[in-house]
Amino acid sequence: MSLERARKAFNLEETGEFAQFEIIEQPKFIQSVSGLDPYDCPMESYAKTYRTLDIDFVLRLPVKSYRPRTGEGNVVVDEEGNRLSRWGVAVGSIWESTLPFKTVDEVLAYDPFSCSAGEYRLVLDADPNRTVAEMAAEMQSKLDNQRKYAGSSFLLPGANYFVLFHYFVTTFGYELYTEAALCYPREFEKLLDKFAELSYKLSEAWAKTDIEVFVAHDDIAMNASTIFSPDWLRKNIFPRYAEILSPLKRAGKKVIYFTDGDFRSVLGDLDTLDLDGYVFEPQNDLSMMVNRYGGRKVLMGNADVRTLTFGSEKEIRDEVERCLSIGAGVPGYFVSVTGSIPQNIPLNNVRFYFDEISRWRTHLKSSR
């Protein structure tokens, strides 16, 4: 059963094969697997898809869906006039052109605790001044609702998409963030502390729930390197991580760090935080990660979404072969298309990827 296999993998126990973590956002694929319209019943259709595919670990089930309107492309305009990128059944990041901040002075004067409930949803979906107990109760209630659909089929974690660095990218946009952080370091440090305080509060709340695993997401890197220099991250981000994540570590939750891009230059710094594992993209060599952490930390990902998007069946087969020839049998390894499987991936390519995963699982079971 997938839930049992997920728990074994997170505990670095032998499963005899491999576990799997996926974020599937391709609506035609979800409908073809579940037989349900993902826009009409997003949670039920997603859950049935994950169950059918024998996925072990699922980040979340979507509560809302955004059915495309006639002529609508990859940009969605919400009720407040914000432009957001379409990511399948759900939507992703807000476009910088609709962010409310236009000057560095506005950035440096901002206080995330000044938001009223729902005023600026990308900072927090509700009132950040609620008590920790109130936050924890709401988190637990939402998690319990998701578990009704998951049953004993897969493990659902707690998560924070904005641990620290990513708050500023999404809240202010890259240009204002960079100018404020690098040109006004003293003033920006106060803002760092405010957002760190908010994330710490969220960690305290999650620590009071019954989650087993917490995903700490913070996109600090791009294809070739970290976005800001390693030295800047060492001074400004990683010391605050230690404090932000400390309630979860004290509560015995497993903390998995999730970032885009090539973050090899700061792996040593992240290791000092006593993280339980990493979700990582193919810019970080899988063999290197297995040699460094195999059997000691959870390792999730590395299958290249570009291969699924643009590759032939042979190239997809080779990509699955690359990941599983290295990772299968390593305690704590979860194969995954890192990031997600969004709507633009051809339906046949998504099907072929999961067929290859199934073929590998069948082969490993038969060879035991």
Secondary structure, DSSP 4 states (H G I P E B T S, - for coil): -HHHHHHHHHTT---SS-EEB--B--HHHHHHHHSS-TTTSHHHHHHHHHHHTT--B-S---S---PPPTT--SEEE-TTS-EEEE-SSSEEEEPGGG-S--SHHHHHT--GGGPPTTTSTTT-SS-TTS-HHHHHHHHHHHHHHHHHHHTTSSB--EEES-SSHHHHHHHH-HHHHHHHHHH-HHHHHHHHHHHHHHHHHHHHHHHTS--SEEEEE---B-SSSBSS-HHHHHHHTHHHHHHHHHHHHHTT-EEEEE--S--GGGHHHHHTTT--EEEE-TTS-HHHHHHHHTTTSEEEE-B-HHHHHH--HHHHHHHHHHHHHHHTTSTTEEE-BSS-B-TTS-HHHHHHHHHHHHHHHHHHHHT-
